[in-house]
Amino acid sequence: MRAARKKGKSMHESSLAIRCCQVVLILSILCGVGSSSMVAHAGPPLGCGDPGTGDCFESGFEPYCEDVCGGKPCPGCCELVCSADPFCCDEEIGSWDGFCAGEAETLCSCHPDEDAPPNDDCIGAVAVQLGDTEISNTCATVGGPEHADPECNDGSAGLTGMGFDVWYTYQSSFGGSLRISTCDQLDPGWDSQLAVYEGCDCSDLSDPPLGCNQDFLGCVHGSSTLTVSVEHGTCYTIRVGSSVQGPFGSGTMTLTPQPCPDFDDSGRVGAFDLATLLFYWGPCGGCPADLNGDGVVGSFDLALLLGAWGPC
């Protein structure tokens, strides 16, 4: 995790800054490190694009970069990275660390106005059907709402929101449970996040979402799986993104209907099926009542069963 850092403030701020630079310079000489990025900036505050803030592809101790990428001009790179990761331009606790440099290499090799995918925003969502769909968030931008549910946020980095996201819609051809999965089907670098909303009107999506998932148990490289209840004929919006600091990637998303939780084969989901689910409550990998396949029979499975209540 990134360490929080605050600038020192006192009536001797100027002399302390000079002493700090002297100490850092001495340490850098003793350690054989001659890089100027090791020396803290003691002058007036700098900002995005200012000379002296450093190459965007290189990490440093201070925030901002000077819109130079690998020695070549890249106008707007600093602001683009900071819009995705405000830490990189936070003058109180931020710095252009290795995460920021990595994000710059990802983001600043793209030109969002020219290279963004057609489904970069909700309004351009691509319609999908059951089965496999090839997906990619290469050159996508950060968009869409943030939600309180931890599964809808990049908890591993202590950040909120979803990274570079793309959008899809699904008009349900059945009623029951739908599984959306990228599990083991993405480029190794793409740490995916999923969110599913009821409705396909981008101005009126369900909030909170029907469900979210970051890293599904048993899936490699942070890929995701999510199961939600759906109704026949209803349209749903699927949002696929990366972690907030994650890179771009490509792969496959699979939509599959899940078996009706009619455990007694009565042709309907009712009281006996509810009792069966409650009997298995708790850790229960592979048992029939684990409807979302996460190895635990719990509240998600209960919601799926109640969503399928009645003839099935």
C-alpha positions in Angstrom: 0.0 0.0 0.0 1.1 3.5 -0.6 2.4 5.3 2.5 0.7 8.5 3.5 3.1 11.5 3.5 2.5 15.1 4.6 4.6 18.1 3.8 6.2 19.6 6.9 4.9 23.0 7.9 6.5 25.4 10.4 8.0 28.8 10.8 11.4 27.3 9.8 9.9 25.7 6.7 12.5 27.1 4.3 15.6 26.1 6.3 14.1 22.6 7.0 13.5 22.2 3.3 17.1 23.1 2.5 18.3 20.7 5.2 16.1 18.0 3.9 17.5 18.4 0.4 21.0 18.3 1.8 20.4 15.1 3.7 18.7 13.4 0.7 21.6 14.5 -1.5 24.2 13.1 0.9 22.3 9.9 1.2 22.0 9.6 -2.6 25.7 10.1 -2.9 26.5 7.5 -0.2 24.2 5.0 -1.8 25.6 5.6 -5.3 22.3 7.1 -6.5 22.8 10.2 -8.6 19.2 10.6 -9.9 17.8 14.1 -9.4 14.4 12.5 -8.7 15.8 11.5 -5.3 16.0 15.2 -4.3 12.8 16.7 -2.9 11.5 19.9 -4.6 11.9 22.9 -2.2 10.7 25.7 -4.5 7.3 27.0 -5.4 4.6 24.3 -5.9 4.7 22.7 -9.3 1.8 21.3 -11.4 1.0 19.0 -14.3 3.2 19.7 -17.3 5.7 21.8 -15.4 9.4 21.3 -16.2 11.2 19.6 -13.3 8.3 17.3 -12.3 9.9 14.4 -14.2 9.2 12.0 -17.0 5.7 10.5 -16.7 7.1 7.0 -17.3 9.4 7.3 -14.3 8.6 7.3 -10.6 9.6 10.0 -8.1 8.9 11.4 -4.7 6.8 14.4 -5.7 3.3 14.6 -7.4 2.8 15.5 -11.1 4.9 14.8 -14.2 5.9 17.2 -17.0 4.0 15.6 -19.9 7.1 13.9 -21.3 6.8 10.1 -21.8 9.9 8.1 -22.3 11.7 11.3 -23.4 9.0 12.3 -25.9 6.3 14.9 -25.5 2.9 13.6 -24.4 0.6 16.6 -23.8 -2.2 16.0 -21.2 -0.7 12.7 -19.9 -0.4 14.1 -16.3 -4.0 15.2 -16.1 -5.2 12.0 -17.7 -3.4 9.8 -15.1 -4.5 12.0 -12.2 -8.2 11.9 -13.4 -7.9 8.1 -13.0 -5.7 8.2 -9.9 -5.9 11.5 -7.9 -3.1 10.3 -5.6 -0.6 11.0 -8.4 -1.4 14.8 -8.1 -2.2 15.0 -4.4 0.1 17.7 -3.0 -0.6 16.6 0.6 0.0 12.8 0.6 0.6 12.0 -3.1 3.6 11.3 -5.2 4.3 10.1 -8.8 5.1 6.6 -7.6 5.5 3.4 -9.5 1.7 3.0 -9.8 1.4 6.4 -11.5 4.3 5.6 -13.9 2.7 2.4 -14.8 -0.7 4.0 -15.4 1.0 6.6 -17.6 2.5 3.9 -19.7 -1.0 2.4 -20.1 -3.0 5.5 -20.6 -0.6 7.8 -22.5 0.0 5.3 -25.3 -3.7 5.8 -26.2 -5.6 8.9 -27.5 -9.0 8.5 -25.9 -10.8 10.7 -28.4 -9.5 8.5 -31.2 -8.7 5.1 -29.7 -11.4 4.5 -27.1 -13.7 1.5 -27.8 -17.2 2.2 -29.1 -18.7 0.9 -25.8 -16.4 3.1 -23.6 -19.5 4.8 -22.2 -22.9 3.4 -21.1 -24.7 5.1 -24.0 -22.6 3.0 -26.5 -23.2 -0.3 -24.7 -22.9 -3.4 -27.0 -25.7 -5.9 -26.9 -24.7 -9.5 -26.0 -26.4 -12.9 -25.9 -25.9 -16.0 -23.8 -22.6 -17.7 -24.4 -19.1 -16.2 -25.1 -18.4 -12.6 -26.0 -14.9 -11.3 -26.8 -14.2 -8.2 -24.7 -11.5 -5.6 -24.4 -11.0 -2.4 -22.4 -7.9 -1.3 -24.3 -7.8 2.5 -24.4 -11.1 2.7 -22.4 -11.5 5.6 -20.0 -12.8 5.8 -16.5 -16.5 6.5 -16.3 -19.7 5.4 -14.6 -20.9 5.8 -11.0 -19.2 4.7 -7.8 -21.1 2.6 -5.3 -20.8 1.9 -1.5 -20.7 -1.9 -1.9 -17.0 -3.0 -1.2 -17.4 -5.4 -4.1 -18.0 -2.5 -6.4 -14.7 -0.8 -5.4 -11.0 -1.5 -5.7 -10.7 -2.5 -2.0 -7.2 -4.1 -2.5 -5.8 -0.6 -3.2 -7.9 1.2 -0.7 -9.6 3.1 -3.5 -13.1 3.6 -4.7 -14.7 3.1 -8.1 -13.9 1.0 -11.1 -11.1 1.5 -13.5 -11.1 1.6 -17.3 -14.6 0.2 -18.1 -16.6 -1.0 -21.1 -20.4 -1.5 -21.2 -22.7 -4.2 -22.5 -26.5 -4.9 -22.4 -28.4 -8.2 -22.2 -32.1 -8.7 -22.9 -32.9 -11.7 -20.8 -34.4 -14.6 -22.8 -35.4 -16.5 -19.6 -36.3 -16.0 -16.0 -34.0 -17.3 -13.2 -30.4 -16.9 -12.4 -27.7 -15.5 -14.8 -24.0 -16.0 -14.3 -21.6 -13.5 -15.9 -18.0 -14.6 -15.8 -14.5 -13.6 -16.9 -13.0 -16.3 -14.7 -9.7 -17.6 -16.1 -10.6 -16.0 -19.5 -8.6 -12.7 -19.4 -5.1 -11.5 -20.2 -3.0 -12.1 -17.0 -2.6 -8.4 -16.4 -6.3 -7.5 -16.4 -7.6 -7.6 -12.8 -11.3 -7.3 -13.7 -14.3 -6.0 -11.9 -18.0 -6.6 -12.8 -21.2 -4.8 -12.1 -24.7 -5.6 -13.3 -27.6 -3.1 -13.3 -31.3 -3.6 -13.9 -32.4 -1.5 -16.9 -30.7 -0.3 -20.1 -31.5 3.4 -19.8 -28.1 4.9 -18.9 -29.8 7.8 -17.0 -31.9 5.4 -14.8 -29.8 2.4 -14.0 -30.5 0.6 -10.7 -28.5 2.0 -7.8 -27.1 0.1 -6.1 -26.3 -2.4 -8.8 -27.9 -5.9 -8.7 -24.4 -7.1 -7.9 -20.7 -6.5 -8.2 -17.6 -8.7 -8.1 -13.9 -8.0 -8.0 -11.9 -11.2 -7.5 -13.9 -14.4 -7.5 -12.6 -17.2 -5.3 -10.6 -19.7 -7.4 -10.3 -17.5 -10.4 -6.7 -16.5 -11.4 -5.3 -13.0 -12.0 -8.2 -11.3 -10.2 -10.8 -12.3 -12.8 -14.5 -12.2 -11.8 -17.8 -14.1 -11.7 -21.2 -12.7 -10.7 -24.6 -14.4 -10.5 -27.8 -12.3 -10.4 -31.5 -12.9 -10.7 -33.1 -12.0 -14.0 -36.6 -11.8 -15.4 -37.7 -12.8 -18.9 -37.8 -9.9 -21.2 -36.0 -7.4 -18.9 -32.9 -5.6 -20.1 -29.8 -5.5 -18.0 -26.6 -3.4 -18.3 -23.2 -5.1 -17.7 -20.2 -3.0 -16.8 -16.7 -4.7 -17.1 -13.7 -2.7 -15.9 -10.3 -3.1 -14.3 -9.1 -2.3 -10.8 -8.6 1.4 -10.4 -4.9 1.1 -11.1 -5.2 -1.9 -13.4 -3.9 -2.1 -17.0 -5.9 -2.7 -20.1 -6.6 -6.2 -21.4 -8.6 -8.5 -23.6 -10.4 -11.8 -23.1 -13.8 -13.5 -23.0 -17.0 -12.8 -21.0 -19.4 -15.7 -20.7 -23.1 -15.5 -19.9 -24.8 -18.7 -18.8 -28.3 -19.4 -17.3 -28.1 -21.2 -13.9 -30.3 -24.2 -13.0 -33.5 -23.4 -11.3 -33.2 -24.1 -7.5 -36.0 -26.6 -7.5 -34.3 -29.1 -5.2 -37.3 -31.4 -4.9 -38.2 -31.4 -8.6 -41.7 -30.2 -7.9 -41.8 -27.8 -10.8 -41.7 -24.7 -8.6 -39.4 -23.0 -6.1 -41.2 -23.0 -2.7 -40.9 -23.7 1.0 -39.2 -27.1 0.7 -36.4 -25.5 -1.5 -36.0 -22.7 1.0 -35.7 -25.2 3.9 -33.1 -27.1 1.9 -31.0 -24.0 1.3 -31.1 -23.0 5.0 -30.1 -26.6 5.9 -26.8 -26.1 3.9 -26.2 -22.6 5.2 -22.5 -21.8 5.6 -19.3 -23.2 3.9 -20.5 -25.8 1.4 -18.3 -26.0 -1.7 -20.0 -28.0 -4.5 -23.3 -28.5 -2.8 -26.5 -27.8 -4.8 -27.6 -25.0 -2.6 -24.5 -23.0 -3.4 -26.2 -21.2 -6.3 -23.5 -18.7 -7.1 -20.7 -21.1 -6.8 -18.6 -19.2 -4.3 -18.2 -22.1 -1.9 -20.6 -20.7 0.7 -24.3 -20.9 1.0 -25.3 -17.5 2.2 -27.3 -14.3 1.5 -26.5 -14.2 -2.2 -27.8 -17.7 -2.7 -30.9 -16.8 -0.6 -31.6 -13.8 -2.9 -31.2 -16.0 -6.0 -33.7 -18.6 -4.6 -36.2 -15.9 -3.6 -35.8 -14.3 -7.1 -36.8 -17.6 -8.7 -39.8 -18.2 -6.3 -42.8 -19.8 -8.0 -43.2 -22.0 -11.1 -39.8 -23.0 -12.4 
